[in-house]
Amino acid sequence: MNSITMQCKIEVLRIFRNPYFVFWSLLMPIVFYFIFTNIVNADVPDVELWQAHYLMSMTAFSVMGSAIMTFGIRMVQERTQGWSSFMKITPLPAWAYFTAKMFGQTVMHLFSVILIFIAGYLINGVSLTFTQWFFSGLWILVASLPFLAIGTLVGSMKKVETASGVSNILYLALAILGGMWFPIYIFPTFLQDMAEWLPSYHFGNGAWEIIRGNAPSIKSVLILGGYLIGFMVISALVRRNEEAN
Amino acid sequence: MTNPVVEVQHVTRNFGKTTAVNNVSFSIEKGSTVAILGPNGAGKTTMVSMMLGLIEPSAGHIQLFRHHPKHISVREKIGAMLQDVSVVDKLKVHEVIALFRSYYPSPLSMEELIALTGLEKNDLNKWADKLSGGQKRRVGFALALTGNPDLVFFDEPTVGLDITARRLFWEKVNALKEKGKTIIFTTHYLQEADDVAERIILFNRGEIIADGHPNAIKQQLAIRNVSFQTNDAKRAIQQLQTLPIVSKCYQKDDRIYAVTEETDTVLASLFKFDLHAKDIAIEQGRLEEVFEHLTKPNGEAEINEQHNDAM
C-alpha cells in the first residue's frame, strides 16, 4: 500500500507545481468571475442570485477544464515520453497508477472548488447556507466524472499537440454552449435546445439548482450518467484497439 | 542449462508486414553478462521489449524466472534502462528515486544507489526532466537498480555518452557483475560487447546469426588469411586460387593475401608450390571486421572488404 500512497502524493505534488494549473484552473475563472459580476452584466434583476449562479458556473468551468485538459494531456505526455511503458516494468500495478492519477485530479478539483468559492465570498460576499456550499461543491466534484472520461479519451491521442488542440476546442465549446459563460436563455432557441443535451449544461445546472434551494434534476443525473458510460465504453474500445496493434 | 533466468523459445514478432524478430530462441544463465549485438534495426530493442513484457511476441514464448514477464514476481526482480524515456516533469531527482523505492519490496538505499551508479549528490535536488544527457543517464541507471534487481536490462546504454562517461558506466556494470547480477545489454558497438560481455548474441535482420563467447565467435567467424611476400606475385596468386580452400587471393602493396579457413593447409601448399615465400604471416580478422562482414548485405560486404584492403 505504501507505493500507492507515495504515488498519490507524487501526483498531487506534480499538479500543484504546474503553473498552467494555477493559471487555467484558478486565475482565469476567478478573473472571469470578477469581470462578469462586477464590470459587465451588473444590471441583472436579482444581483445576489446572479453572483451565486455565476460562481457555480465558473467553478464548474474550472473543474471541467482540468478534467478534460490537464488529465488528458498529461496522459499523452507520459506516453509519448516513454514514461508509461517504463512504469509497466515496475511492480506498481496499472490500476494503482491510474488510481493515483484520479486521486491527484480529485484533490486538484477539491482545491479549485474551495479556492473559487472563497474568491466568490471575498469578491461579492456570496452567501449560501452551509448545505448549499457543501452540496454544490460535492456535486461539482462528483459530476465531473464524465469529463474525466473525456480526459482519458483525449489521453489516448498520439500527439501532445493534437490532444491539446482538440481538448481546448472541446473545452471552450462545451463551456460556452453549456451556458457557463452566459446563461443559455440569451441564446437562440436552437442553441438552447442543443444545450439541453450537453453534459456541460447539466453539470452547471445541477449546481445552479442547488444554490436555488432545489436538488439537481433527474434528467441532469441521467444525461451525465449516460455520457459517463458512453465515454468509458469508447475509451475501453480505443484501448483494446491499440493493444491489438 | 542449469539455472536459466531468461528463456526465449521460437519467438517471432511482426509489425504489420515487417518481421522485426524471426524465430529466435536462447536462454540466459543466472549471473551471466550477455550482449545483444547488432546493427541498427536488427531487432535488438524489440527483443528486449518482449523480454520486459512491453510487447507481446506474435509467436513463441518468453519466460523470466519461469514466469511470464508481466508477472508481479518478475517485475520485482528486474530493472531496466530503456532508450528514449524522459522522467515525468515537476519532480526532483530524489523524489523520483523515493517514488521508485516505494515500488519494490527491498529497495537499495539512496547511499547504495549513489555508490553503484555514480549519481552525484548535487544531482539529487535538480528537476528530473531538466538534466543534461549524462545526468539523465545516471538517473536512468539509478532507477534501473532501485529495486535491487537480480536481472538488469540496458538498452543501448552508452549511445550519446562521451568516452569518460562510457568508461565509468562500464566500470559500474563490472561492479554489478561481481555482485552476481544477470546483465543483458544491447549495443551496436562491438568493442563494448567484446570487453564487457562473456557472451554475445549477434542479431541481424531479426535473426540470431551467432551466439557464444566473444572469443568463440571470433574463432568461428573470423576471416583468417595467410600473407607473404614473393618475387613472382602473379604465379603465386594463380596457383593459390586453384586451391578450393582459398576463398579469395589478392595482392595489396607488396604482399599476397590468401583468405582461408584452413591456414595450415595453405601454408603447406605455399611450400609445395615452391613460391619462394618470405615473411609469412597468419592473421585473424578482428571481430570488428567479422561483424561488418556478417551484418552487411553480401554485395556491400564485398565492397567493404575491398575498401579495407585498400587502406
Interface residues (C-beta under 8 A of the other chain):
Chain A: N2 S3 T5 M6 Q7 I10 L13 R14 R17 N18 Q77 E78 Q81 G82 W83 S85 F86 K88 I89 T90 P91 L92 P93
Chain B: L52 G53 L54 K70 I72 R75 E76 I78 A80 L82 Q83 D84 V85 S86 V87 V88 D89 K90 L91 E95 A98 L99 F100 S102 Y103 Y104 P105 L143 G147
